[in-house]
Structures are given as structure tokens and as C-alpha cells.
Amino acid sequence: MPYDDPDRLDPMMLVGVALPAGRASQVEMVRVFAEEYARMGFDEERILGLFQRPFYAGAHNALRELGEEAVRGIVRQAAGVWQRVRIVDRVSAAAPAAGPCILQREGGDDE
């Protein structure tokens, strides 16, 4: 089968659909995006910048639907929580190569 002429009966063909969703779904999506990027170490302004760029269609659409102030509040909350967590991978000479990952609070206390 030619590359530009997919077989419509092919069960592996990707098909995208839009599902109706309300404001609560948009808020939850913003919360998930913000938390994911905050966990990766992005600060509040950098995360908000993702929502402001049309390239990130889902995030940008949520910004347009909810408004910048609502999105900024959600991003501030996620960044506030996840920027206090620091992931430290401590592997001793006796530990296996895939040693445990230890979470530390900002104060340095091990959990």
C-alpha cells in the first residue's frame, strides 16, 4: 500500500476524534500539564509560556477558554508544590546500578 494512500480498513491506522468536554475538563487538563512540567523542573513563568504558545494546541486552547488568570493560578499552585521537591539519586558502590531514588524536601530531610 502506498504511503500517501492508507487503507481505510487498516486496523492500525491512527484516527483522531474530538470529545465534548466542559470547563471542569479544561481545568483538570491545565492541572495535569502544569504538574507534569513542574515535576520536570520548569518554573512558573516557563510553564505559563507553554500555555501562551499556539504550538501547544491543547494547552493554548485551555488558556483561551479559561483565561490567563485562572491558568496562572493553577500553574502557581503546581509549581509551588513541586519546586520544593528535589529528586536525588544516591547510588553507593555496594548498591546495584539501578539504585533507589530518594525524595528530599527542600530542608534536606530524607523521606
RAJOWO-V470298 format. One record per backbone hydrogen bond with DSSP energy under -0.5 kcal/mol. CO is the residue of the C=O (numbers start at 0). NH is the residue of the N-H. Records with the same first field share a line. If there is no record, write none. Layout:
# RAJOWO-V470298
CO->NH / NH
This chain:
# RAJOWO-V470298
1->4
5->7
6->9
9->12
21->25
22->26
23->27
24->28
25->29
26->30
27->31
28->32
29->33
30->34
31->35
32->36
33->37
34->38
35->39
36->41
37->40
42->46
43->47
44->48
45->49
46->49 / 50
47->51
48->52
49->52
51->53
52->55
54->56
55->59
56->60
57->61
58->62
59->63
60->64
61->65
62->66
66->70
67->71
68->72
69->73
70->74
71->75
72->76
73->77
74->78
75->79
76->80
77->81
78->82
80->83
81->84
83->105
85->87 / 103
87->89 / 101
88->90
91->94
95->98
96->98
99->89 / 101
101->87
102->110
103->85
104->107
108->104
